[in-house]
Amino acid sequence: MEYSYDALEPYVDAQTMELHYNRHHRGYYNNFLNAIKGSDLEIKTLEELFSTVSTLSVVIRNNGGGYYNHNLFWENMTPEKTAPKGKLLNDIVSQFGSLDKFKVEFGKAASTVFGSGWAWLVLSSEDKLVITSTPNQDNPLMDIASIKGTPLLALDVWEHAYYLKYQNRRADYIGSFWNVVNWDVVCERYENAKK
């Protein structure tokens, strides 16, 4: 992470950030490295692994996904105030009707994940913005994903991401997320994906 554990207060509390980063994220990373150690998988990118994840072990799928998803999640957030702009904003408005309507749809995807998982904004292979969700540590790059695409924005809706502050109020956590989204990074991802 490029910011301190308390940088996202009051929306994401420091204790949650520290536990989330040092225990959960680091655990996925270490377990993933151990799972591929000494194999030909060590020289593959995560994207290459995800494209054939259905042929790999559950340990690699879960921990590789957890490592990748969390990296994207940390980059998605900033203590600075940012706003969507340019091509991304235009396409959000064009495809969802408005930024507010997009946030409502994204919130629905995040709030209806049963159990643990992620909500995503992706650029699909049809060159459209799509909101989707995945269970556990799956993501839209995986060959097992029901909707595939390039991840642009991700929200972790595992309880470890919010329970200390929000308890069972996932909707409040989702609403607070919009205060810390790093739209500059999301816009840059979108521009790169469109190339």
MARPA-637706 format. One record per residue (C-alpha): x, y, z; residue in one letter. Coordinates in steps of 0.001 Angstrom, whole numbers, plus 524288, in hexadecimal, padded with zeros to 5 digits. Layout:
<recs>
XYZA/...
</recs>
This chain:
<recs>
800008000080000M/8047380DB97FD41E/7FD48813D7808C4Y/7FD05811D181772S/7F346808F281E39Y/7EBC88149F82390D/7EBC981C68816D8A/7DE068185C81300L/7D7AD81C0582001E/7CC9281D9B822FEP/7C7C68153A817ACY/7D0FE809C8819B3V/7D6C5808AE82743D/7E541806D7829FEA/7E3AC7FA30831A0Q/7DC3F7F3BF82680T/7E64C7F87881C99M/7F1B37F34A82484E/7EB8D7E5F1826DDL/7E6917E519818F1H/7F3AD7E85D812E6Y/7FCF37E15481C29N/7F5247D52181EFBR/7EBB67D27E813D8H/7F2DE7D84480833H/800427D3C080CBER/7FAC27C63580F84G/7F58E7C4F7801A8Y/802827C9857FC2DY/80AC27C0208043CN/801B87B499801CCN/8018F7B76E7F33FF/810657B7EF7F26BL/811757AB2C7F9FBN/8076C7A4B37F11CA/80EE37A7B57E489I/81CA17A6567EA1AK/8254F79D827E1FFG/81B7279C167D6F6S/81ADC7A18F7C935D/80FEF7AA5F7CE20L/81A177B3417D477E/81D4B7B96B7C749I/80F297BC247C383K/808107C8D87C609T/7FBEB7C8C37CE7DL/7F3ED7CBCC7C26AE/7F97C7BFB77BBAAE/7F67A7B7527C78EL/7E8A47BC9B7C879F/7E5F77B9867BA2CS/7E74A7AB017BD73T/7E3F87AB477CBF5V/7D9D57A0867CA34S/7E52A797197C7D7T/7ECBB79B5B7D3EAL/7EB58798177E23CS/7E17579EDF7EAF3V/7ECE67A3D47F32AV/7F28E7AB097E770I/7E52B7B00F7E343R/7E1757B53E7F0B7N/7EE957BACF7F4AFN/7F26C7C0047E74AG/7E51F7C6667E666G/7E62C7CBDE7F416G/7F38B7D1877F142Y/7EF817D7B27E449Y/7E2407DC9B7E8F0N/7E7E97E32E7F4F2H/7F2B77E9DD7ED27N/7E8447EFBF7E46FL/7DFFC7F34F7F041F/7EAF67FAE97F708W/7EDBD802597EA69E/7DF24805477E92BN/7DF6C80D9D7F555M/7E59681A937F909T/7E451824A3803D8P/7E3D082F187F925E/7D6DF833657F360K/7D5EB82F387E534T/7CAF682E5B7DB51A/7C8C9826977CEE9P/7CBC282E3D7C2A4K/7CE0682D797B419G/7CAA98215B7AC5BK/7C765819417B86BL/7BDA7823237BD9DL/7B788824CB7B02BN/7B61D816207AE84D/7B0A78143C7BC46I/7A64C81E897B981V/7A399818CD7AC05S/7A22A80ACD7B0C9Q/79BFF80CB37BE36F/794B38199A7BCB5G/79C83821517C6CCS/7A78181FB97D08CL/79D7381E957DB76D/7962C813C17D445K/7A31880CBB7D221F/7A5F280D777E0C9K/7988C807D07E3D5V/79AAD7FC627DA77E/7A86A7F9F37DF97F/7A2FB7FA797ED78G/798CA7F0477EA01K/7A3497E7357E4CBA/7AB5E7E9197F129A/7A00C7E79D7FA9CS/79A837DB5A7F44CT/7A6FA7D3497F4B0V/7A3007C7CD7FD1AF/7AD597C5C58076CG/7BAC47CA8680362S/7BF4F7CFEA7F673G/7C1867DBD77EDFFW/7BA2A7E5D67E5DAA/7C0867EA327D921W/7BFDD7F4107CE3EL/7C6227EDC57C25DV/7C86C7F0B07B428L/7C29D7E4E47AD45S/7C7F17DE627A121S/7BCA67E530799FEE/7C2DB7F23879DE4D/7B7CD7F5887A759K/7B8147F96A7B597L/7B1E67EEA57BDADV/7AF0C7ED777CC2FI/7B09A7DFD07D19CT/7B3F77D8727DDF1S/7BBCD7CC5C7E131T/7BBD67C33B7ECDCP/7C74D7C11B7F5ECN/7D4187C5837EF95Q/7CFE57C3667E17FD/7D1017CE7E7D7BAN/7CCAF7D1BC7C9CFP/7D9DF7CDC57C407L/7D79A7BF977C7DAM/7D2CF7B5E47BDCDD/7C8557B1947C780I/7C2577BF3F7C8CDA/7B4607C0837C3DCS/7B7A17CE237BEB7I/7C5767D01B7B9F0K/7CC7C7DCEA7B7CAG/7D75A7E6007BBACT/7D5927EA3B7C9DDP/7D4AF7F8F77CB8BL/7CED37FA887D91DL/7CD887F0777E3F4A/7C6F47F0897F12BL/7CA267E62B7FB40D/7BDA67E1DF801FAV/7C3937D77380AA2W/7BFEB7DA6A818ADE/7CE3F7DC5081C4DH/7CE207E89F813CCA/7C3E77EF9D81BEDY/7BEF67E837827D9Y/7C6C87EF3A8326FL/7C0DD7FC5982EB4K/7B40B7F90A8280CY/7B0857EBEB82E4BQ/7A5877E62E825F1N/7A29D7F31581F01R/7A89C7EFB1811DCR/7A0637FA2780B24A/7A69F804C681392D/7B4287FFB181016Y/7B0AF7FFB3801A4I/7AB8D80DA680299G/7B7FB8122C80978S/7C07580C0F7FEE6F/7BCE5816E97F553W/7C3DE820B97FE30N/7D0FF819FF7FC32V/7D08E8150E7EE2CV/7DCC7818A77E6A5N/7D61381C747DA05W/7E30F820CF7D423D/7E7EC812BB7D4B7V/7DAFC80D517CFC4V/7DB17816E47C446C/7E924813247C122E/7E5B7804A27C16AR/7DA678075D7B83DY/7E2BF80EE27AE9CE/7ECFD804067AEAEN/7E2A77F9857ACD1A/7DCDB800D37A13CK/7E9EB80122799E6K/
</recs>
